[in-house]
């Protein structure tokens, strides 16, 4: 196994696909995930194109439920995509059905991430177990945007091979125009599997999968798992409707319907790990602090004090962001990479600049609070 890739020391090859390899790497005291084009892959040109498209989308979609791009580095065979290393693995490693609370967390987290992606005019194209990562706290994060496509564009398949046949919507098999509702079909299949332990359809060959997704009614979840009731059946069957117009319009709608169905069916809403609902700010801060040495903690305290002071007095848009809690381990590195640390410590934030985009991400994650303030002139 190689010992380094670019400037990073390789710990292990965490995942090997046909076109790319994901390495678990170390950079100083931090661990990162480095996605590299396979030098011996089946189609290096396609892999390079997907890597660049993924880098573009990960930079475009700033959302806590989407794996962020920390750096883009030139590699020997193509670009290297550097992201935080998430210690919780992926949905692919989960064994058997999950709890109701886990399923709700999956619906809400990935549903919101997909909604954010769809608002940019793109769809994911491969919402599958291996592309839903889990943080150490069990929160779901959407990864691998390399299969992304413009909303409304015709699905592109190579022969009868689809990225993940268990979750591919009928319009994908038909090579027809597809929008965000194809991703929501895939999310519905993930939820079906998460709650029942089985996929809506099983087959051996792609043509058989295609026929099942196109024409065969989905078995109600209650026929596969005793916990499911009529309300849950209705929600998942709508998510897996053959016609896009019959599905949910957004991930938020699907998640809300799932939560209501759980209550209507009287199902227990427990919180077994992994993939559990978000923990409190105090616990997140404690987990975050464990990844830093004393020098880094001291530097972070200075940054927080300076940024809080600057943002308290910033008033160019009649609002300010009041710093409360940093939790994601990638935040200080991202602040440094995009120049936000210097902007926060030395002066006024630039509207639409990278610092503001990062702060919007943290606000969406509930890690900073946006408060309305009267407009003042100048910065104190």
ABEGO torsion letter per residue (X at the ends): XBABBEABBBABBABBBAABBBBBBBBEABBBBBBBBBAABABAAAAAAAAAAAAAAAAABBBAABBBBABBBBBAAEBBBBBBBBAAEBAAABBEBBBAAAAAAAAAAAAAAAAAAAAAGBBAGBBBAAABBBBAAGBBBBBGAAABBBBGBBBBBBEABBABAAABBAAAAAGBBBBAAAAAAAAAAAAAAAAAGBBABBBABAAAAAAAAAABBBBBAAAABAABBAAAAAAAAAAABABAAABBABAAAAAAAAAAAAAAAGBBBBABOBGBBBBBAAAAAAAAAAABBAAAAAAAAAAAAAAAAAAAABAAAGBBBBBABBABAAAAAAAAAAGAAAAAAABBBBBGBAAAAAAAAAAAAGABBBBBBBBBBEBX
